[in-house]
Amino acid sequence: MNGRDPRPDVFDDAFAPAPLEVVDQLLFREAMSRQGAAVHVITTNGPGGKTGFTATAVCSVTDDPPTLLVCLNRKGQGVPVLVANGVFCVNTLAYNDENLSNVFAGRTGARLAEKFDVGTWESLKTGAPVLSSAIVACDCRVTEVKVVGTHNVIFGVVQAVALKTTEPALVYQGRSYKSL
């Protein structure tokens, strides 16, 4: 055997990359700014408190079990709150929710639960806030948190879904908002 597991879904150290050379951080940020991404507000509520943040780094992982991941800068004030609560909701924003995106991105000075003074909120199964004007809301229970560089990658199994409006989505590309 050549050190490879014969099963295609299992990887071992034979697949580990050699030491990597990486591109300049500013060049990488510029490259990422040119990729369009849906804008989401990630919310949480529970014993750790209530807060939310704006994110474009959201991705489906699998549908068995239905799982999403979100990325959150470890320096953000929402990290300990979300981890303590163990739940989050991914609220995909409609184009007319640009102001709400700015509030949850911290551009207005609102902190933690103050952010919820904007918008209309309800909840589904986990108690995480669900934005009434969201295109879709996925209510999740945290199953795993991985540290990758400056960020936590937070995996959550979807407990409930609310299909909301069919308005155009809010997208962030080229360091500005657009609709899709």
VOBA-1610 file (N, C-alpha, C; in pm, whole numbers, padded with zeros to 5 digits, always signed):
BEGIN
Met+00084-00119+00000Met+00000+00000+00000Met+00088+00124+00000Asn+00042+00232-00053Asn+00120+00354-00063Asn+00086+00456+00045Gly+00031+00412+00156Gly-00005+00504+00264Gly-00143+00564+00247Arg-00212+00529+00141Arg-00346+00582+00117Arg-00450+00481+00160Asp-00551+00528+00225Asp-00664+00444+00262Asp-00741+00413+00134Pro-00779+00288+00107Pro-00849+00255-00018Pro-00989+00315-00026Arg-01043+00359+00086Arg-01176+00420+00082Arg-01161+00565+00038Pro-01237+00610-00064Pro-01219+00745-00117Pro-01262+00856-00022Asp-01339+00823+00083Asp-01386+00928+00173Asp-01302+00939+00300Val-01191+00868+00306Val-01106+00870+00424Val-00968+00920+00383Phe-00918+01019+00454Phe-00788+01075+00424Phe-00694+01048+00540Asp-00567+01029+00510Asp-00468+01013+00615Asp-00355+01112+00591Asp-00247+01097+00664Asp-00137+01192+00654Asp-00071+01195+00517Ala-00092+01093+00434Ala-00034+01093+00299Ala-00090+01207+00216Phe-00207+01257+00254Phe-00269+01366+00180Phe-00238+01502+00240Ala-00171+01504+00353Ala-00139+01631+00418Ala-00045+01710+00326Pro-00072+01838+00308Pro+00012+01917+00218Pro+00149+01945+00280Ala+00244+01968+00192Ala+00376+02012+00236Ala+00359+02152+00294Pro+00459+02203+00365Pro+00447+02341+00415Pro+00405+02435+00302Leu+00308+02518+00331Leu+00248+02602+00229Leu+00311+02741+00224Glu+00323+02790+00102Glu+00353+02931+00083Glu+00218+02999+00065Val+00199+03114+00126Val+00071+03181+00118Val+00087+03316+00049Val-00022+03362-00010Val-00021+03493-00075Val-00028+03601+00032Asp+00005+03721-00007Asp-00002+03838+00080Asp-00145+03856+00131Gln-00160+03888+00259Gln-00291+03902+00321Gln-00375+04010+00252Leu-00316+04123+00216Leu-00392+04229+00149Leu-00439+04186+00011Leu-00355+04113-00061Leu-00394+04062-00192Leu-00511+03964-00177Phe-00505+03878-00076Phe-00613+03783-00051Phe-00743+03856-00019Arg-00736+03959+00066Arg-00857+04035+00100Arg-00917+04101-00023Glu-00831+04155-00110Glu-00881+04217-00233Glu-00949+04112-00321Ala-00889+03996-00333Ala-00949+03888-00412Ala-01086+03850-00357Met-01097+03838-00225Met-01225+03800-00164Met-01329+03910-00181Ser-01287+04037-00182Ser-01382+04147-00198Ser-01447+04145-00336Arg-01382+04081-00431Arg-01436+04077-00567Arg-01534+03963-00588Gln-01545+03874-00491Gln-01643+03766-00499Gln-01774+03812-00436Gly-01880+03799-00509Gly-02011+03835-00455Gly-02059+03728-00358Ala-02124+03772-00250Ala-02176+03679-00151Ala-02304+03734-00091Ala-02397+03645-00061Ala-02519+03684+00007Ala-02483+03739+00145Val-02563+03834+00192Val-02542+03895+00323Val-02641+03833+00421His-02589+03791+00534His-02669+03725+00637His-02648+03797+00770Val-02749+03793+00854Val-02733+03832+00993Val-02747+03704+01074Ile-02641+03674+01149Ile-02637+03556+01233Ile-02676+03602+01373Thr-02778+03539+01431Thr-02829+03580+01561Thr-02822+03465+01660Thr-02819+03501+01788Thr-02821+03401+01894Thr-02889+03460+02017Asn-02948+03372+02096Asn-03012+03415+02221Asn-03015+03294+02315Gly-02990+03320+02441Gly-02991+03212+02539Gly-02921+03255+02666Pro-02867+03158+02742Pro-02805+03189+02871Pro-02685+03283+02860Gly-02618+03284+02746Gly-02502+03371+02727Gly-02538+03513+02689Gly-02665+03537+02655Gly-02710+03669+02614Gly-02765+03667+02473Lys-02791+03786+02422Lys-02852+03802+02290Lys-02762+03892+02206Thr-02727+03847+02087Thr-02647+03929+01998Thr-02659+03876+01856Gly-02594+03946+01764Gly-02590+03905+01625Gly-02479+03977+01553Phe-02447+03928+01436Phe-02342+03989+01354Phe-02372+03964+01208Thr-02320+04050+01122Thr-02334+04036+00978Thr-02225+03944+00926Ala-02261+03856+00833Ala-02163+03763+00778Ala-02194+03733+00632Thr-02089+03717+00554Thr-02103+03663+00419Thr-02043+03524+00413Ala-01963+03487+00512Ala-01899+03355+00515Ala-01994+03254+00579Val-02091+03211+00499Val-02193+03114+00540Val-02201+03012+00427Cys-02213+02886+00464Cys-02212+02782+00361Cys-02289+02660+00407Ser-02361+02597+00313Ser-02419+02467+00345Ser-02306+02364+00345Val-02317+02267+00433Val-02214+02163+00445Val-02267+02031+00390Thr-02386+01992+00435Thr-02447+01866+00393Thr-02596+01874+00420Asp-02671+01785+00352Asp-02815+01779+00381Asp-02851+01656+00465Asp-02750+01580+00507Asp-02775+01462+00589Asp-02669+01449+00698Pro-02686+01510+00815Pro-02800+01593+00854Pro-02784+01734+00798Pro-02894+01806+00778Pro-02886+01942+00726Pro-02795+02028+00816Thr-02685+02074+00760Thr-02582+02144+00838Thr-02532+02266+00762Leu-02516+02376+00835Leu-02456+02498+00782Leu-02330+02528+00860Leu-02244+02610+00800Leu-02131+02664+00875Leu-02130+02815+00860Val-02086+02882+00964Val-02065+03026+00962Val-01926+03053+01018Cys-01864+03159+00970Cys-01731+03198+01017Cys-01742+03328+01094Leu-01677+03333+01209Leu-01686+03449+01298Leu-01547+03481+01351Asn-01506+03607+01334Asn-01376+03651+01385Asn-01373+03629+01536Arg-01269+03563+01584Arg-01259+03529+01726Arg-01249+03651+01816Lys-01212+03767+01761Lys-01205+03889+01841Lys-01342+03955+01857Gly-01442+03910+01783Gly-01574+03971+01788Gly-01642+03949+01922Gln-01722+04047+01962Gln-01791+04040+02091Gln-01897+03930+02093Gly-01939+03882+01976Gly-02043+03779+01971Gly-01994+03638+01993Val-01863+03615+01983Val-01810+03479+01994Val-01848+03412+02125Pro-01816+03468+02241Pro-01849+03397+02364Pro-02000+03382+02385Val-02078+03477+02335Val-02223+03470+02350Val-02279+03354+02269Leu-02240+03345+02142Leu-02290+03238+02057Leu-02247+03101+02109Val-02122+03088+02148Val-02072+02960+02199Val-02146+02920+02328Ala-02168+03016+02417Ala-02239+02986+02542Ala-02384+02944+02515Asn-02447+03006+02415Asn-02586+02973+02385Asn-02600+02841+02310Gly-02503+02808+02228Gly-02507+02684+02153Gly-02610+02681+02042Val-02664+02796+02005Val-02762+02805+01897Val-02736+02932+01815Phe-02779+02928+01690Phe-02774+03047+01606Phe-02876+03036+01494Cys-02913+03149+01438Cys-03003+03152+01323Cys-02934+03230+01212Val-02934+03172+01092Val-02882+03239+00974Val-03001+03306+00905Asn-03003+03439+00908Asn-03109+03518+00846Asn-03053+03578+00717Thr-03098+03529+00601Thr-03050+03580+00473Thr-03127+03707+00440Leu-03054+03816+00420Leu-03116+03947+00406Leu-03170+03975+00266Ala-03285+04042+00264Ala-03341+04097+00141Ala-03269+04228+00111Tyr-03275+04269-00015Tyr-03202+04388-00060Tyr-03237+04513+00022Asn-03360+04526+00066Asn-03399+04647+00140Asn-03354+04646+00285Asp-03277+04546+00328Asp-03228+04539+00466Asp-03081+04581+00479Glu-03034+04666+00388Glu-02896+04715+00393Glu-02866+04785+00526Asn-02957+04867+00576Asn-02936+04937+00702Asn-02919+04838+00817Leu-03002+04734+00818Leu-02992+04632+00922Leu-02856+04561+00916Ser-02808+04537+00796Ser-02675+04477+00780Ser-02568+04564+00844Asn-02577+04694+00822Asn-02480+04787+00881Asn-02487+04788+01033Val-02607+04781+01089Val-02622+04778+01235Val-02552+04654+01291Phe-02578+04537+01232Phe-02521+04413+01284Phe-02372+04398+01250Ala-02325+04477+01154Ala-02181+04478+01122Ala-02104+04568+01217Gly-02175+04639+01305Gly-02109+04726+01402Gly-02079+04865+01350Arg-02135+04901+01236Arg-02106+05032+01176Arg-02184+05147+01239Thr-02279+05116+01328Thr-02361+05222+01389Thr-02331+05242+01536Gly-02248+05156+01592Gly-02216+05165+01735Gly-02307+05084+01825Ala-02415+05027+01771Ala-02503+04942+01853Ala-02427+04817+01893Arg-02448+04773+02017Arg-02375+04657+02069Arg-02473+04551+02119Leu-02432+04427+02109Leu-02504+04311+02162Leu-02654+04320+02137Ala-02737+04319+02242Ala-02882+04317+02227Ala-02939+04447+02170Glu-02864+04558+02179Glu-02911+04687+02123Glu-02938+04676+01973Lys-02868+04586+01906Lys-02882+04572+01762Lys-03024+04534+01722Phe-03097+04469+01811Phe-03231+04421+01779Phe-03337+04530+01786Asp-03294+04654+01814Asp-03387+04767+01809Asp-03428+04796+01665Val-03354+04743+01568Val-03385+04758+01426Val-03444+04627+01377Gly-03551+04634+01299Gly-03613+04513+01244Gly-03721+04459+01335Thr-03794+04360+01281Thr-03898+04291+01356Thr-03852+04147+01373Trp-03860+04099+01495Trp-03800+03969+01530Trp-03902+03873+01588Glu-03882+03746+01561Glu-03961+03637+01618Glu-03862+03525+01647Ser-03909+03405+01677Ser-03817+03293+01696Ser-03882+03166+01644Leu-03798+03065+01623Leu-03845+02935+01578Leu-03820+02834+01690Lys-03743+02730+01664Lys-03726+02621+01759Lys-03623+02647+01868Thr-03508+02709+01834Thr-03400+02722+01931Thr-03410+02847+02018Gly-03492+02943+01978Gly-03501+03069+02051Gly-03411+03176+01995Ala-03327+03143+01895Ala-03244+03244+01829Ala-03335+03337+01750Pro-03307+03468+01751Pro-03393+03563+01680Pro-03400+03539+01529Val-03522+03546+01477Val-03550+03529+01335Val-03604+03662+01283Leu-03540+03714+01179Leu-03581+03841+01119Leu-03704+03819+01032Ser-03810+03895+01059Ser-03935+03880+00984Ser-03919+03910+00836Ser-03828+04001+00801Ser-03810+04040+00660Ser-03704+03958+00588Ala-03647+03856+00652Ala-03544+03773+00589Ala-03603+03697+00471Ile-03518+03665+00375Ile-03559+03580+00264Ile-03582+03438+00314Val-03489+03391+00396Val-03499+03260+00458Val-03427+03267+00592Ala-03473+03190+00687Ala-03406+03182+00818Ala-03384+03034+00849Cys-03261+03001+00883Cys-03225+02863+00922Cys-03183+02865+01067Asp-03261+02800+01150Asp-03243+02797+01294Asp-03157+02674+01329Cys-03042+02695+01392Cys-02942+02589+01406Cys-02897+02567+01550Arg-02858+02443+01579Arg-02794+02408+01705Arg-02648+02378+01675Val-02557+02440+01751Val-02413+02424+01730Val-02373+02280+01757Thr-02297+02222+01663Thr-02247+02086+01682Thr-02095+02082+01693Glu-02029+02186+01641Glu-01883+02186+01644Glu-01831+02327+01617Val-01720+02359+01681Val-01651+02486+01658Val-01505+02453+01630Lys-01455+02500+01517Lys-01315+02479+01478Lys-01246+02614+01470Val-01127+02622+01525Val-01047+02744+01513Val-00962+02732+01388Val-00974+02831+01300Val-00893+02837+01179Val-00838+02979+01169Gly-00711+02995+01199Gly-00650+03128+01195Gly-00720+03223+01289Thr-00766+03335+01234Thr-00830+03440+01314Thr-00979+03415+01340His-01034+03308+01283His-01178+03287+01289His-01216+03154+01354Asn-01338+03150+01404Asn-01403+03026+01444Asn-01494+02985+01329Val-01487+02860+01290Val-01581+02804+01195Val-01682+02727+01280Ile-01805+02772+01276Ile-01909+02717+01363Ile-02006+02636+01279Phe-02018+02508+01311Phe-02108+02418+01240Phe-02237+02407+01320Gly-02349+02409+01250Gly-02479+02395+01317Gly-02573+02307+01238Val-02640+02217+01308Val-02743+02134+01246Val-02872+02215+01245Val-02936+02220+01130Val-03057+02300+01112Val-03174+02231+01182Gln-03235+02306+01275Gln-03349+02256+01353Gln-03483+02298+01294Ala-03484+02413+01224Ala-03608+02464+01165Ala-03570+02561+01053Val-03659+02574+00956Val-03641+02666+00843Val-03768+02746+00826Ala-03753+02876+00804Ala-03867+02962+00771Ala-03838+03025+00635Leu-03919+02987+00536Leu-03910+03049+00404Leu-03993+03176+00410Lys-03929+03289+00392Lys-03996+03416+00413Lys-04029+03483+00280Thr-03978+03599+00255Thr-04008+03679+00137Thr-03935+03627+00013Thr-03982+03666-00103Thr-03914+03633-00229Thr-03849+03757-00289Glu-03827+03858-00207Glu-03759+03981-00252Glu-03619+03948-00302Pro-03557+04036-00381Pro-03418+04014-00421Pro-03326+04009-00298Ala-03220+03931-00309Ala-03124+03915-00199Ala-03027+04033-00195Leu-02980+04062-00073Leu-02873+04160-00054Leu-02740+04089-00073Val-02656+04142-00161Val-02527+04082-00192Val-02419+04185-00164Tyr-02303+04138-00118Tyr-02189+04225-00095Tyr-02080+04184-00193Gln-02038+04280-00276Gln-01935+04253-00375Gln-01864+04384-00407Gly-01732+04379-00417Gly-01656+04500-00446Gly-01668+04604-00337Arg-01681+04558-00213Arg-01695+04643-00096Arg-01818+04734-00098Ser-01924+04686-00167Ser-02050+04760-00167Ser-02167+04662-00182Tyr-02285+04710-00143Tyr-02405+04628-00151Tyr-02463+04631-00292Lys-02522+04519-00329Lys-02589+04505-00458Lys-02709+04414-00435Ser-02800+04408-00535Ser-02912+04314-00524Ser-02895+04203-00624Leu-02962+04094-00594Leu-02957+03978-00684Leu-03096+03923-00697
//
